[in-house]
Amino acid sequence: MGVKVDDLLSIRMGHGAKEVVFFTDPQCSYCHALANEANQYTNEFTFVFVPVPALGDESNRLIKRLACARDERQQLDALLNGTIEQLETLNKCPEEKYAKSLVTANLLGVDGIPYLISDDGRVSRGRPKNFEAWLSGKGDQ
């Protein structure tokens, strides 16, 4: 679709050559568990988390706070450890990237989370049954 993930509210984990876009919600326990599992693959993969409010108004509020973080380097830890409330925020918050994230998620049909897109275009709606196999392209779910 020509969307650049860096134009979205996106938070990176890892430094691998292969990129996985990971739509998540800050209140999703399945997403947190999968992100923890993803942490062991960060040498080979870069996981790009795109928070969306799949679980309602509280998620929306938390993500807006995350988007307003004064120090973007603290976003990953806050997202993965449930400490968004502790983030120091800017007085005037830029919400453009968050708005683009919502539009993109809608256009892609993200209707549940986690929602993963591999660098070769494969999609997983929900947590893959075998994450390692999904990452390697040897298993879909």
URJO-V251914 format. One line per field, one symbol per residue. ss: DSSP state (a for helix, b for strand, c for the rest). phi: phi as a letter, one per 40 degrees, with the letter a starting at -180 (. if undefined). psi: psi as a letter, one per 40 degrees, with the letter a starting at -180 (. if undefined). A space follows every 10 residues. Layout:
# URJO-V251914
ss: ???
phi: ???
psi: ???
This chain:
# URJO-V251914
ss: ccccaaaccc bbbbcccbbb bbbbccccaa aaaaaaaaaa acccbbbbbb bcccccaaaa aaaaaaacbc caaaaaaaaa accaaaccbc cccccaaaaa aaaaaaaacc ccccbbbccc ccbbbccccc aaaaaacccc c
phi: .gcccccccb bcbhacccbb cbcabcbccc ccccccccdc bcccbbcbcb cbccbhcccd ccccccccdc bcccccdccc bgbddcccbc cbccbccccc ccccdcccgc babcbbbccc gcbbcgcccb ccccdcgcac b
psi: eehhdeeigi hihifidhhh hghiheehdd ddddddddde eeddihhhhh higdfadddd dddddddehd hdeedddddd effddehhii dhhheddddd dddddddefh eiiihihiee eiihhihidg dddddeeehd .
